[in-house]
Structure formats: structure tokens, C-alpha cells
Amino acid sequence: MMPLLARFRQVYEQVSLPLGHFCTRLGIHPNMLTYLSLVFSVLAGYLLAQRAFLGGVVTILLMGLADVLDGATARASGKASDYGTVLDHVTDRYAEAFVMGGLMISGVVSPVWTLFAIFGMVMASYVRARAEATGKLASCNVGFAGRQEKLGLLLIGLVLMPLLPDLPILEWAVIAVGVASHVTAVQRLLYTRQMLVGSAHDRKLHKESGIV
């Protein structure tokens, strides 16, 4: 089971490619956009901490746009690299921590639920990274929710909060992010076990039966 938005990755890459060509013509390096995304995440965290939630929504959207553009620019310019991929993943984790940290400082969301969500987001990413680091899985981008889905849940909570002031909408959104993240981490671990342990078992059976 792939994250919902990941199923449309090919469409998303085709749509964003012209933007990547535009950035390339401007001489913008993909890593510059990665760092810009990180800067927006710091700003988003600060605004959320100050309870400037509308500004937080805008900067989170800008953070997402910069994240889209760095990948599109890397593909359009032919400058995609292993280091760029690692940098992108690392800055994504920092960005999530800044945003969630801002929510925790704001006092609108319980620190317990914020830490629950942060830990889940980190573990979902860690399981995927460790699984793909084995070199035996082309991708471990499976599970209930990826980064985009989780940021989407947060944005929904931030937008609905002023419309439903009597309900702890934002805290519910953070709890939903935490649950989705932990479920995704478990799903990725089970998928990795299936691919690695299952493949090894099949090879053993084939060897014992004389099939090569």
C-alpha cells in the first residue's frame, strides 16, 4: 500500500517539470531550493509558536512548494545526485521538527501529543531509510501516509481551527499525524520483513529443490 499522494508521483513529476526547467534557466541549483524549504520551515515554526496560524499555513505551503521545486529542478537540470537525495531527506526531518516544535510551543497542542507525532514521523522515515540502505529494496515508500499526507492533515487542522474554535481541531490533527506515522512505520517494517525474510526463504526452498 503506497501513500495516497505517492500514487500520483508520475503525474506530479510531469506537471512540476516545466517549473524545474524555469528554475534551471534562472540558474537556481536544486540544493538552494532545499535550503530555502528549510528556511521556510523555521519561519513556519516561529509563526506557529507565536500563534500566527494563518502565517504558519502560508509558510508551510511555501515550504512545500520549495520542496517540490528542488526535485523538479534536479530532474530538469540533470543535477540529481545521491548527496542531494540525502540532503533532501535530512532537511525534511528538520522541517517537520521545526513545524511540530512551533505547535508545541504555542500551547494549543499538548506537548505529549506533539512528541508522539514527532517520534512517529521520525520512525516512519527511519524505517524506510534503513530498509532502502540494505540495497535489497528499490523503494520502501509504502504505508498509510507519507510526508505530504501528514503535512496535509496539519494544514487541515490549522485551517479548520478558527472555524471551529470550541473544538480542539488542531490537537486532533496532530494526534492523527502521530497515529498515521506510527502505523506507517509498522507497515514499512512488515513490508521490509516480507521482502527480505520472504525472499531469503524462497531462495532457500529453490536451492533445496534444485531450482536455480
C-alpha positions as CSV (number, residue, x, y, z in Angstrom):
1,M,0.0,0.0,0.0
2,M,1.5,3.3,-1.2
3,P,0.8,6.6,0.4
4,L,-2.2,8.3,-1.4
5,L,-0.2,11.1,-3.0
6,A,2.7,8.9,-3.9
7,R,0.4,7.0,-6.3
8,F,0.2,10.2,-8.4
9,R,4.0,10.7,-8.4
10,Q,4.4,10.3,-12.2
11,V,1.7,12.9,-12.9
12,Y,3.2,15.2,-10.2
13,E,6.6,14.9,-11.7
14,Q,5.4,15.7,-15.2
15,V,3.4,18.7,-14.0
16,S,6.3,20.1,-12.0
17,L,8.9,19.6,-14.6
18,P,8.3,22.8,-16.5
19,L,8.8,24.7,-13.2
20,G,12.1,22.8,-12.9
21,H,13.2,24.0,-16.3
22,F,12.2,27.6,-15.4
23,C,14.4,27.4,-12.2
24,T,17.2,25.9,-14.2
25,R,17.1,28.8,-16.7
26,L,17.3,31.2,-13.7
27,G,20.5,29.4,-12.6
28,I,19.0,28.0,-9.4
29,H,20.7,24.9,-8.0
30,P,18.4,22.3,-6.6
31,N,20.2,22.4,-3.2
32,M,19.4,26.1,-3.0
33,L,15.7,25.2,-3.1
34,T,16.3,22.5,-0.5
35,Y,17.8,25.1,1.9
36,L,15.0,27.5,1.1
37,S,12.5,24.9,2.1
38,L,14.3,24.6,5.4
39,V,14.3,28.4,5.9
40,F,10.5,28.4,5.4
41,S,10.1,25.6,7.9
42,V,12.0,27.6,10.5
43,L,9.8,30.6,9.8
44,A,6.7,28.4,9.9
45,G,7.7,27.1,13.3
46,Y,8.3,30.6,14.6
47,L,4.9,31.8,13.4
48,L,3.1,28.8,14.8
49,A,4.9,29.3,18.2
50,Q,3.5,32.9,18.2
51,R,0.0,31.6,17.3
52,A,0.1,33.4,13.9
53,F,-1.6,30.4,12.4
54,L,-2.6,32.0,9.1
55,G,1.1,33.0,8.5
56,G,2.0,29.4,9.5
57,V,-0.3,28.0,6.9
58,V,1.2,30.3,4.2
59,T,4.8,29.5,5.1
60,I,4.1,25.7,5.3
61,L,2.7,25.9,1.7
62,L,5.8,27.8,0.6
63,M,7.9,25.2,2.3
64,G,6.1,22.5,0.3
65,L,6.5,24.5,-2.9
66,A,10.2,24.8,-2.4
67,D,10.4,21.1,-1.7
68,V,8.5,20.4,-5.0
69,L,10.8,22.7,-6.9
70,D,14.1,21.2,-5.7
71,G,13.1,17.8,-7.0
72,A,11.8,19.2,-10.3
73,T,14.9,21.3,-10.8
74,A,17.2,18.4,-10.1
75,R,15.4,16.3,-12.8
76,A,15.2,19.2,-15.3
77,S,18.9,20.1,-14.9
78,G,20.2,16.6,-14.6
79,K,21.8,17.5,-11.3
80,A,20.1,14.9,-9.3
81,S,22.7,13.2,-7.0
82,D,22.9,10.8,-4.1
83,Y,24.0,13.6,-1.8
84,G,21.1,15.8,-2.9
85,T,18.7,13.0,-2.0
86,V,20.3,12.6,1.4
87,L,20.3,16.3,2.0
88,D,16.6,16.5,1.0
89,H,15.6,13.7,3.4
90,V,17.6,15.3,6.3
91,T,16.2,18.8,5.8
92,D,12.7,17.3,5.6
93,R,13.1,15.8,9.1
94,Y,14.4,19.1,10.4
95,A,11.5,20.9,8.8
96,E,9.0,18.6,10.4
97,A,10.6,19.1,13.8
98,F,10.5,22.9,13.4
99,V,6.9,22.9,12.5
100,M,5.8,20.5,15.2
101,G,8.0,22.3,17.7
102,G,6.3,25.5,16.9
103,L,2.9,23.9,17.6
104,M,4.1,22.6,20.9
105,I,5.5,26.0,22.0
106,S,2.2,27.7,21.0
107,G,0.5,25.8,23.8
108,V,-2.5,25.0,21.6
109,V,-1.4,21.4,21.3
110,S,-0.4,19.2,24.3
111,P,3.4,18.5,24.4
112,V,2.6,14.8,24.9
113,W,0.8,14.6,21.6
114,T,3.3,16.7,19.8
115,L,6.2,14.4,20.9
116,F,4.0,11.4,19.9
117,A,3.7,12.8,16.4
118,I,7.3,13.9,16.0
119,F,8.6,10.4,17.1
120,G,6.2,8.7,14.7
121,M,7.3,10.9,11.8
122,V,11.0,10.2,12.6
123,M,10.4,6.5,12.9
124,A,8.4,6.2,9.7
125,S,11.3,7.9,7.9
126,Y,14.0,5.9,9.7
127,V,12.4,2.5,8.8
128,R,12.3,3.5,5.2
129,A,15.9,4.7,5.2
130,R,17.2,1.6,6.9
131,A,15.3,-0.7,4.6
132,E,16.5,1.0,1.4
133,A,20.0,1.1,2.9
134,T,20.2,-2.7,2.7
135,G,20.4,-2.3,-1.1
136,K,17.8,-5.1,-1.4
137,L,14.8,-2.9,-1.7
138,A,14.4,-0.5,-4.6
139,S,11.9,1.5,-2.5
140,C,10.2,1.3,0.8
141,N,7.8,4.1,0.2
142,V,4.8,2.2,1.4
143,G,2.3,2.6,4.2
144,F,-0.7,4.6,5.1
145,A,0.8,8.1,4.9
146,G,3.9,9.8,3.6
147,R,5.2,13.3,4.4
148,Q,2.7,15.1,2.1
149,E,-0.3,13.4,3.6
150,K,0.9,14.3,7.1
151,L,1.5,17.9,6.3
152,G,-1.9,17.9,4.7
153,L,-3.5,16.7,7.9
154,L,-1.8,19.6,9.8
155,L,-2.9,22.1,7.2
156,I,-6.5,20.9,7.5
157,G,-6.3,21.3,11.3
158,L,-4.8,24.8,11.0
159,V,-7.4,25.9,8.5
160,L,-10.4,24.5,10.4
161,M,-9.3,25.7,13.9
162,P,-10.6,29.3,13.6
163,L,-13.8,28.0,12.0
164,L,-14.5,25.6,14.9
165,P,-13.0,27.4,18.0
166,D,-14.8,25.3,20.5
167,L,-13.2,22.1,19.3
168,P,-9.6,21.1,19.7
169,I,-9.3,20.6,15.9
170,L,-5.5,21.2,15.8
171,E,-4.7,18.8,18.5
172,W,-6.9,16.2,16.8
173,A,-4.9,16.8,13.6
174,V,-1.6,16.3,15.5
175,I,-2.9,13.1,17.0
176,A,-4.0,11.9,13.5
177,V,-0.5,12.7,12.2
178,G,1.1,10.7,15.1
179,V,-1.2,7.7,14.6
180,A,-0.7,7.8,10.8
181,S,3.1,8.0,11.2
182,H,3.3,5.1,13.7
183,V,1.0,2.9,11.6
184,T,3.2,3.7,8.5
185,A,6.4,2.8,10.4
186,V,4.9,-0.6,11.3
187,Q,3.7,-1.1,7.8
188,R,7.1,-0.4,6.4
189,L,8.8,-2.7,8.9
190,L,6.4,-5.5,8.0
191,Y,6.9,-4.9,4.3
192,T,10.7,-5.0,4.7
193,R,10.4,-8.3,6.6
194,Q,8.3,-9.7,3.8
195,M,10.7,-8.6,1.1
196,L,13.9,-9.6,2.9
197,V,13.0,-12.6,5.0
198,G,10.5,-13.9,2.5
199,S,13.0,-13.6,-0.4
200,A,15.6,-15.4,1.6
201,H,13.2,-18.2,2.4
202,D,12.2,-18.6,-1.2
203,R,15.8,-18.8,-2.3
204,K,16.4,-21.5,0.4
205,L,13.5,-23.5,-0.9
206,H,14.6,-23.2,-4.5
207,K,18.1,-24.3,-3.5
208,E,16.8,-27.3,-1.6
209,S,14.6,-28.3,-4.6
210,G,17.4,-27.9,-7.0
211,I,15.9,-24.9,-8.8
212,V,18.5,-22.3,-9.8
